[in-house]
C-alpha cells in the first residue's frame, strides 16, 4: 500500500499517480501519461531532459524547478529554493536541500533541491542528487527515494546512514542501473540496512523500471 502509484522509470526518474500525476526528473521515458505536475531537481541532462518534459506537458501542467533550470523550460514554471513550498489541488510539494559534501558535482551554492511530495495522505521524499547531509535529520516521510550509486551521489553505505536519519516506512534505491550504480550497489545497500538493528522495521523495495 505504501508504494501504490509509485513508478520507477529508471535512474532518478519517477511517476507518482494519485490526485495528480506527478513526474520527478523525467528522463528516457518509454511511455507517457500527461503530467499535472513536473518536478525537476537540478539542471544536469539526466534530470532536466527538455525533450522528455515536452512529451508529457499539456495545457495545465505546472513545472517546479530550481533557478538553474528556469531558462530551459516553458509554460507554467515555478521556481523554488530549499524551504519553499508549492500547493496544487490539495498536493503539497516542499523543496529540500540536495548537495555534495565530498565531491564537486553538486555544490550547495548551486541551489539544487530534492522534494517531499505530500499527496493522498502519504509523504514521498525524492532526495535528488545528494550526499549524506545534516538536513536529512528530522525529515518526515513515508517513502524515501534515495540515490545509492556513488560517484555523483551517496554510495550504498552512505545511503544506509541516510535511512537511519530519516526513518521512513519504505526506502527505494535509485540512481543506479544507468550511468552509475549496479545491482551490486543494491545488494550492498540491502546488506547494510539488514546489519543495522534499528532499521529492522524499514522495508527496502527494489522496483523494476516501467
One Martini backbone bead per residue (centre of mass of N, CA, C, O) as a GRO file, in nm:
protein
  210
    1UNK     BB    1   0.057   0.064  -0.019
    2UNK     BB    2   0.302   0.262   0.001
    3UNK     BB    3   0.357   0.210  -0.335
    4UNK     BB    4   0.119   0.320  -0.455
    5UNK     BB    5   0.182   0.488  -0.757
    6UNK     BB    6   0.491   0.404  -0.776
    7UNK     BB    7   0.722   0.482  -1.045
    8UNK     BB    8   1.001   0.351  -1.195
    9UNK     BB    9   1.194   0.495  -1.485
   10UNK     BB   10   1.476   0.530  -1.402
   11UNK     BB   11   1.716   0.615  -1.213
   12UNK     BB   12   1.558   0.934  -1.106
   13UNK     BB   13   1.280   0.842  -1.226
   14UNK     BB   14   0.933   0.941  -1.163
   15UNK     BB   15   0.588   0.827  -1.094
   16UNK     BB   16   0.301   0.979  -0.951
   17UNK     BB   17  -0.017   0.840  -0.851
   18UNK     BB   18  -0.326   1.038  -0.808
   19UNK     BB   19  -0.462   1.324  -0.784
   20UNK     BB   20  -0.191   1.339  -0.934
   21UNK     BB   21   0.045   1.364  -1.197
   22UNK     BB   22   0.385   1.294  -1.105
   23UNK     BB   23   0.697   1.411  -1.205
   24UNK     BB   24   1.046   1.306  -1.165
   25UNK     BB   25   1.292   1.345  -1.362
   26UNK     BB   26   1.239   1.307  -1.665
   27UNK     BB   27   1.391   1.012  -1.839
   28UNK     BB   28   1.370   0.802  -2.082
   29UNK     BB   29   1.088   0.761  -2.187
   30UNK     BB   30   0.865   0.500  -2.284
   31UNK     BB   31   0.612   0.627  -2.155
   32UNK     BB   32   0.303   0.827  -2.140
   33UNK     BB   33   0.167   1.076  -1.926
   34UNK     BB   34   0.001   1.327  -1.835
   35UNK     BB   35   0.105   1.612  -1.662
   36UNK     BB   36   0.046   1.806  -1.377
   37UNK     BB   37   0.342   1.753  -1.247
   38UNK     BB   38   0.682   1.886  -1.253
   39UNK     BB   39   0.995   1.776  -1.113
   40UNK     BB   40   1.307   1.948  -1.074
   41UNK     BB   41   1.627   1.928  -0.927
   42UNK     BB   42   1.823   1.978  -1.188
   43UNK     BB   43   2.037   2.057  -1.483
   44UNK     BB   44   2.108   1.789  -1.553
   45UNK     BB   45   2.042   1.581  -1.821
   46UNK     BB   46   1.930   1.334  -1.621
   47UNK     BB   47   1.693   1.554  -1.508
   48UNK     BB   48   1.696   1.766  -1.750
   49UNK     BB   49   1.458   1.687  -2.007
   50UNK     BB   50   1.309   1.855  -2.246
   51UNK     BB   51   1.195   1.631  -2.424
   52UNK     BB   52   1.037   1.484  -2.198
   53UNK     BB   53   0.870   1.717  -2.099
   54UNK     BB   54   0.722   1.773  -2.369
   55UNK     BB   55   0.567   1.492  -2.377
   56UNK     BB   56   0.389   1.566  -2.085
   57UNK     BB   57   0.275   1.826  -2.163
   58UNK     BB   58   0.010   2.047  -2.089
   59UNK     BB   59  -0.194   2.319  -2.040
   60UNK     BB   60  -0.178   2.255  -1.695
   61UNK     BB   61   0.109   2.231  -1.642
   62UNK     BB   62   0.337   2.212  -1.370
   63UNK     BB   63   0.662   2.356  -1.309
   64UNK     BB   64   0.930   2.256  -1.090
   65UNK     BB   65   1.226   2.457  -1.002
   66UNK     BB   66   1.525   2.567  -1.007
   67UNK     BB   67   1.695   2.836  -1.134
   68UNK     BB   68   1.887   2.669  -1.338
   69UNK     BB   69   1.615   2.574  -1.522
   70UNK     BB   70   1.426   2.801  -1.630
   71UNK     BB   71   1.550   2.874  -1.924
   72UNK     BB   72   1.455   2.567  -2.043
   73UNK     BB   73   1.154   2.645  -1.978
   74UNK     BB   74   0.800   2.617  -2.043
   75UNK     BB   75   0.535   2.786  -1.899
   76UNK     BB   76   0.436   2.678  -1.581
   77UNK     BB   77   0.692   2.815  -1.395
   78UNK     BB   78   0.832   2.726  -1.069
   79UNK     BB   79   1.040   2.863  -0.844
   80UNK     BB   80   1.286   2.708  -0.623
   81UNK     BB   81   1.394   2.667  -0.288
   82UNK     BB   82   1.497   2.578  -0.008
   83UNK     BB   83   1.177   2.578   0.178
   84UNK     BB   84   0.979   2.567  -0.032
   85UNK     BB   85   0.628   2.588  -0.140
   86UNK     BB   86   0.378   2.389  -0.317
   87UNK     BB   87   0.034   2.423  -0.425
   88UNK     BB   88  -0.190   2.158  -0.577
   89UNK     BB   89  -0.480   2.027  -0.544
   90UNK     BB   90  -0.383   1.913  -0.241
   91UNK     BB   91  -0.080   1.935  -0.313
   92UNK     BB   92   0.241   1.908  -0.153
   93UNK     BB   93   0.555   2.088  -0.208
   94UNK     BB   94   0.888   2.037  -0.088
   95UNK     BB   95   1.186   2.196  -0.078
   96UNK     BB   96   1.512   2.046  -0.054
   97UNK     BB   97   1.816   1.975   0.007
   98UNK     BB   98   2.093   1.923  -0.247
   99UNK     BB   99   2.427   1.788  -0.195
  100UNK     BB  100   2.768   1.801  -0.183
  101UNK     BB  101   3.057   1.717   0.044
  102UNK     BB  102   3.296   1.528  -0.144
  103UNK     BB  103   3.212   1.678  -0.418
  104UNK     BB  104   3.170   1.894  -0.719
  105UNK     BB  105   2.888   1.847  -0.877
  106UNK     BB  106   2.692   1.955  -0.610
  107UNK     BB  107   2.676   2.239  -0.492
  108UNK     BB  108   2.519   2.428  -0.262
  109UNK     BB  109   2.521   2.697  -0.442
  110UNK     BB  110   2.323   2.586  -0.672
  111UNK     BB  111   2.026   2.505  -0.548
  112UNK     BB  112   1.952   2.230  -0.521
  113UNK     BB  113   1.694   1.967  -0.513
  114UNK     BB  114   1.449   1.822  -0.334
  115UNK     BB  115   1.145   1.625  -0.250
  116UNK     BB  116   0.822   1.665  -0.087
  117UNK     BB  117   0.535   1.463  -0.139
  118UNK     BB  118   0.197   1.544  -0.059
  119UNK     BB  119  -0.033   1.266  -0.119
  120UNK     BB  120  -0.291   1.100  -0.008
  121UNK     BB  121  -0.143   1.072   0.292
  122UNK     BB  122   0.153   1.087   0.155
  123UNK     BB  123   0.516   1.085   0.195
  124UNK     BB  124   0.755   1.176  -0.060
  125UNK     BB  125   1.109   1.132  -0.094
  126UNK     BB  126   1.324   1.311  -0.310
  127UNK     BB  127   1.672   1.361  -0.298
  128UNK     BB  128   1.834   1.362  -0.531
  129UNK     BB  129   2.153   1.494  -0.575
  130UNK     BB  130   2.319   1.345  -0.296
  131UNK     BB  131   2.440   1.348   0.005
  132UNK     BB  132   2.512   1.323   0.322
  133UNK     BB  133   2.301   1.534   0.522
  134UNK     BB  134   2.185   1.719   0.788
  135UNK     BB  135   1.887   1.777   0.667
  136UNK     BB  136   1.777   1.477   0.715
  137UNK     BB  137   1.716   1.541   0.987
  138UNK     BB  138   1.367   1.508   1.044
  139UNK     BB  139   1.250   1.392   0.815
  140UNK     BB  140   0.916   1.345   0.685
  141UNK     BB  141   0.837   1.008   0.578
  142UNK     BB  142   0.727   0.714   0.412
  143UNK     BB  143   0.898   0.759   0.142
  144UNK     BB  144   1.231   0.683   0.014
  145UNK     BB  145   1.431   0.826  -0.248
  146UNK     BB  146   1.759   0.688  -0.297
  147UNK     BB  147   2.077   0.728  -0.364
  148UNK     BB  148   2.356   0.464  -0.443
  149UNK     BB  149   2.591   0.493  -0.683
  150UNK     BB  150   2.770   0.715  -0.661
  151UNK     BB  151   3.015   0.965  -0.761
  152UNK     BB  152   2.747   1.188  -0.744
  153UNK     BB  153   2.663   1.039  -0.478
  154UNK     BB  154   2.567   0.838  -0.279
  155UNK     BB  155   2.630   0.550  -0.140
  156UNK     BB  156   2.526   0.270   0.011
  157UNK     BB  157   2.633   0.341   0.296
  158UNK     BB  158   2.523   0.633   0.308
  159UNK     BB  159   2.226   0.560   0.258
  160UNK     BB  160   2.193   0.402   0.520
  161UNK     BB  161   2.239   0.650   0.699
  162UNK     BB  162   1.997   0.806   0.590
  163UNK     BB  163   1.783   0.613   0.696
  164UNK     BB  164   1.857   0.662   0.994
  165UNK     BB  165   1.762   0.966   0.982
  166UNK     BB  166   1.464   0.930   0.855
  167UNK     BB  167   1.272   0.684   0.895
  168UNK     BB  168   1.111   0.518   0.701
  169UNK     BB  169   0.901   0.274   0.586
  170UNK     BB  170   1.021   0.318   0.289
  171UNK     BB  171   1.286   0.217   0.057
  172UNK     BB  172   1.422   0.347  -0.258
  173UNK     BB  173   1.642   0.275  -0.488
  174UNK     BB  174   1.856   0.496  -0.681
  175UNK     BB  175   2.083   0.576  -0.909
  176UNK     BB  176   2.073   0.307  -1.095
  177UNK     BB  177   2.151   0.136  -1.411
  178UNK     BB  178   2.261   0.433  -1.505
  179UNK     BB  179   2.587   0.536  -1.550
  180UNK     BB  180   2.539   0.444  -1.242
  181UNK     BB  181   2.531   0.170  -1.092
  182UNK     BB  182   2.426  -0.147  -0.941
  183UNK     BB  183   2.334  -0.444  -0.807
  184UNK     BB  184   2.565  -0.434  -0.605
  185UNK     BB  185   2.462  -0.179  -0.461
  186UNK     BB  186   2.193  -0.293  -0.371
  187UNK     BB  187   2.307  -0.525  -0.199
  188UNK     BB  188   2.470  -0.345  -0.011
  189UNK     BB  189   2.230  -0.187   0.097
  190UNK     BB  190   2.073  -0.425   0.215
  191UNK     BB  191   2.297  -0.524   0.403
  192UNK     BB  192   2.329  -0.269   0.577
  193UNK     BB  193   2.039  -0.261   0.683
  194UNK     BB  194   2.043  -0.549   0.815
  195UNK     BB  195   2.278  -0.458   1.026
  196UNK     BB  196   2.062  -0.247   1.136
  197UNK     BB  197   1.861  -0.277   1.398
  198UNK     BB  198   1.688   0.000   1.377
  199UNK     BB  199   1.590  -0.106   1.061
  200UNK     BB  200   1.387  -0.354   1.067
  201UNK     BB  201   1.113  -0.174   0.986
  202UNK     BB  202   1.244  -0.127   0.708
  203UNK     BB  203   1.160  -0.119   0.380
  204UNK     BB  204   1.295  -0.270   0.086
  205UNK     BB  205   1.239  -0.141  -0.249
  206UNK     BB  206   1.289  -0.300  -0.557
  207UNK     BB  207   1.238  -0.166  -0.854
  208UNK     BB  208   1.096  -0.178  -1.159
  209UNK     BB  209   1.096  -0.071  -1.459
  210UNK     BB  210   0.857   0.144  -1.677
   0.00000   0.00000   0.00000
